[in-house]
Amino acid sequence: MMLCGLAAVRSVSANDRVDARWANPGAVANNNAGVIRADGRPDKPLAASPRSAGVIVSSADSHRVRAAGHRAFWLWSGVGSSAEMRGAEVVYLHQGEVNLYRGRPVFERVGLPVSRLTFPRIWLTVRLTTLEMPDDIAARIIGLMARWSQSGNHVVGLQIDFDAATRRLGDYAQFLTSLREKLPREYALGVTGLLDWASTGDIATLNRLPVDELVVQTYQGRHSVQGYARYLPALQKLAIPFRIGLVQHGEWDPRYARTLSASRWYRGTVVFMLRPGR
């Protein structure tokens, strides 16, 4: 879920307590490990924090999500590209929503019109409030992807944004399997995910999701979820490619990327861009 807010996350049990690497990311910050960029390739090691260099900065400021420091972004409908996205390697474009209207699923086209963009790669993101997707709606979405490709864009695939309850992940997997069968083979299938999927759900079910990428969102509405770090250790059990979804101007300690990069499945961050002034 993007701006509507995440499902409530549960309190952390004793089994979920954060180990030293997460409670104090600086404990592993000097291992000189490379950060995984948005395209999955190793980047330069993170620079030492200003505090370690003797410069006094507030923790809130040093951990603020600054879009210019990232390489993957969400552009939701109504939000335009900005200079901070100059280094974008991949952009997720909000292009449609499937909602129930008088008991029937309806596809609503939203977002940027089809055109040739300068971004190296794009995903098309479709927000769902129902898992009812008849063939005609799936065909419209696939046709939209083809139009973006034909306009000269490298369309990686389709990202589904749906707030599946953790206990219903099995049903969600069945829906995704059916959808994947309809997608042309050249397109990948990705999903957004809730913070508590890995910590409260069956990790085996998550790893069986028929997707090429999972982006786990660490924010609710326009703000980072308080205590988001306590959910991160569970993500290291994932055996599918995953990214961390951040919100622009929200909170993210970049040293967590070093710990996450110990997983060969970690692909970096995606920043949800806000309208100027938000």
KENUGU-874318 format. One record per residue (C-alpha): residue in three letters; y, x, z. Coordinates in steps of 0.1 Angstrom, whole numbers. Example, Ala and Ser with C-alpha at 12.3 -4.5 7.8 and 13.67 -1.06 7.14 Angstrom:
BEGIN
   r    yy    xx    zz
 ALA   -45   123    78
 SER   -11   137    71
//
This chain:
BEGIN
   r    yy    xx    zz
 MET     0     0     0
 MET    34    13    -9
 LEU    65    -3     6
 CYS    47   -33    22
 GLY    34   -12    50
 LEU    -1     1    60
 ALA   -27   -18    79
 ALA   -25   -12   116
 VAL   -42    20   126
 ARG   -63    21   156
 SER   -59    42   187
 VAL   -78    75   187
 SER  -110    78   207
 ALA  -122   109   225
 ASN  -143   118   194
 ASP  -112   118   173
 ARG   -90   141   193
 VAL   -73   167   173
 ASP   -86   203   175
 ALA   -64   233   178
 ARG   -58   237   141
 TRP   -41   203   139
 ALA   -24   202   173
 ASN    -9   236   166
 PRO    -9   243   129
 GLY     9   275   135
 ALA   -24   288   150
 VAL   -38   291   115
 ALA    -5   296    97
 ASN    -8   334    96
 ASN   -41   335    76
 ASN   -21   339    44
 ALA   -43   313    27
 GLY   -29   298    -5
 VAL   -17   263    -8
 ILE   -33   240   -34
 ARG    -7   227   -59
 ALA    -7   192   -73
 ASP   -26   204  -103
 GLY   -54   218   -81
 ARG   -45   255   -87
 PRO   -36   279   -59
 ASP     0   284   -52
 LYS    18   312   -33
 PRO    12   313     5
 LEU    37   293    25
 ALA    67   313    37
 ALA    71   319    74
 SER    90   292    91
 PRO   127   297    98
 ARG   120   296   135
 SER    96   326   133
 ALA   124   345   116
 GLY   147   340   145
 VAL   166   311   130
 ILE   169   281   152
 VAL   162   248   133
 SER   152   214   146
 SER   116   205   141
 ALA   126   172   126
 ASP   146   190    99
 SER   120   217    91
 HIS    93   190    87
 ARG   114   166    66
 VAL    98   158    32
 ARG   121   173     6
 ALA   110   161   -28
 ALA   121   193   -46
 GLY    94   212   -27
 HIS    65   191   -42
 ARG    50   187   -76
 ALA    35   152   -77
 PHE    55   119   -73
 TRP    52    82   -72
 LEU    79    63   -92
 TRP    78    27   -80
 SER    95     0  -100
 GLY   132     0   -94
 VAL   133    37   -86
 GLY   145    62  -112
 SER   137    98  -118
 SER   160   123  -101
 ALA   168   160  -103
 GLU   145   166   -73
 MET   116   159   -96
 ARG   125   186  -121
 GLY    94   205  -112
 ALA    71   175  -115
 GLU    36   183  -128
 VAL    22   148  -124
 VAL    39   114  -118
 TYR    23    81  -108
 LEU    42    52  -125
 HIS    41    17  -110
 GLN    34    -4  -140
 GLY    20   -37  -129
 GLU     7   -60  -101
 VAL   -22   -84   -99
 ASN   -15  -113   -76
 LEU   -29  -148   -70
 TYR    -7  -176   -83
 ARG   -19  -211   -76
 GLY   -54  -197   -70
 ARG   -56  -177  -102
 PRO   -51  -140  -107
 VAL   -20  -131  -127
 PHE    -8   -98  -141
 GLU    29   -90  -137
 ARG    42   -61  -158
 VAL    68   -40  -139
 GLY    83    -6  -140
 LEU    95    17  -167
 PRO    92     5  -204
 VAL    67    25  -225
 SER    84    56  -238
 ARG    80    93  -243
 LEU    85   110  -209
 THR    90   147  -202
 PHE    65   148  -173
 PRO    34   169  -182
 ARG    10   142  -169
 ILE    12   106  -157
 TRP   -10    81  -140
 LEU    -4    43  -143
 THR    -5    27  -109
 VAL   -13   -10  -106
 ARG    -8   -28   -72
 LEU   -35   -54   -63
 THR   -34   -81   -37
 THR   -67   -95   -49
 LEU   -99   -81   -63
 GLU  -102  -109   -88
 MET   -95   -92  -121
 PRO  -109  -111  -151
 ASP  -116   -93  -184
 ASP   -83  -103  -200
 ILE   -62   -87  -172
 ALA   -83   -55  -174
 ALA   -78   -55  -212
 ARG   -40   -58  -208
 ILE   -39   -29  -184
 ILE   -61    -7  -206
 GLY   -39   -17  -236
 LEU    -8    -6  -216
 MET   -24    28  -209
 ALA   -32    32  -246
 ARG     5    25  -255
 TRP    17    51  -231
 SER    -8    76  -246
 GLN     3    67  -282
 SER    39    73  -272
 GLY    31   110  -267
 ASN    23   110  -230
 HIS    -7   127  -213
 VAL   -21    97  -194
 VAL   -46   110  -168
 GLY   -58    76  -158
 LEU   -54    44  -138
 GLN   -46    44  -100
 ILE   -54    12   -81
 ASP   -32     5   -50
 PHE   -51   -20   -28
 ASP   -53   -23    10
 ALA   -90   -26    15
 ALA  -100   -32    51
 THR  -122    -4    63
 ARG  -151   -28    69
 ARG  -149   -40    33
 LEU  -150    -6    16
 GLY  -185   -15     3
 ASP  -171   -45   -15
 TYR  -142   -24   -28
 ALA  -167     1   -42
 GLN  -184   -26   -62
 PHE  -151   -38   -77
 LEU  -142    -2   -86
 THR  -176     3  -102
 SER  -171   -27  -124
 LEU  -136   -17  -133
 ARG  -147    18  -142
 GLU  -172     5  -166
 LYS  -144   -12  -185
 LEU  -122    19  -187
 PRO  -124    41  -218
 ARG  -141    74  -209
 GLU  -110    95  -214
 TYR   -92    79  -185
 ALA   -98    88  -148
 LEU   -99    62  -120
 GLY   -80    68   -88
 VAL   -71    48   -57
 THR   -47    49   -28
 GLY   -62    49     7
 LEU   -53    41    43
 LEU   -51    67    70
 ASP   -79    52    90
 TRP  -105    50    62
 ALA  -120    84    70
 SER  -116    83   108
 THR  -129    48   114
 GLY  -150    41    83
 ASP  -183    53    70
 ILE  -175    87    54
 ALA  -206    83    32
 THR  -192    51    18
 LEU  -160    68    10
 ASN  -177    96    -7
 ARG  -196    71   -29
 LEU  -165    55   -42
 PRO  -166    58   -80
 VAL  -132    74   -83
 ASP  -118   107   -95
 GLU   -91   109   -69
 LEU   -81    94   -36
 VAL   -45    96   -23
 VAL   -43    89    14
 GLN    -9    76    25
 THR     6    89    57
 TYR    35    65    58
 GLN    43    29    65
 GLY    71    13    46
 ARG    98    40    43
 HIS    87    60    73
 SER    59    84    82
 VAL    33    69   106
 GLN    37    84   141
 GLY     9   107   150
 TYR    -4   109   114
 ALA   -18   143   121
 ARG   -46   130   143
 TYR   -61   113   112
 LEU   -61   144    91
 PRO   -92   162   105
 ALA  -115   134    93
 LEU  -103   140    57
 GLN  -121   173    57
 LYS  -154   154    55
 LEU  -144   140    21
 ALA  -165   151    -9
 ILE  -142   136   -35
 PRO  -109   149   -48
 PHE   -81   138   -25
 ARG   -43   142   -20
 ILE   -20   134     8
 GLY     7   107     2
 LEU    41   114    17
 VAL    73    94    17
 GLN   106   111     7
 HIS   126   121    38
 GLY    96   114    59
 GLU    77   138    81
 TRP    52   164    70
 ASP    44   198    85
 PRO    36   219    55
 ARG    13   241    76
 TYR   -12   213    76
 ALA   -17   220    39
 ARG   -32   253    48
 THR   -58   237    70
 LEU   -66   210    44
 SER   -69   236    17
 ALA  -101   248    35
 SER  -116   218    17
 ARG  -124   225   -19
 TRP  -116   188   -26
 TYR   -79   190   -15
 ARG   -55   187   -44
 GLY   -21   187   -27
 THR     6   161   -19
 VAL    22   132   -37
 VAL    57   121   -27
 PHE    67    84   -28
 MET   103    85   -41
 LEU   129    62   -25
 ARG   161    48   -40
 PRO   191    69   -33
 GLY   206    61     0
 ARG   174    48    15
//
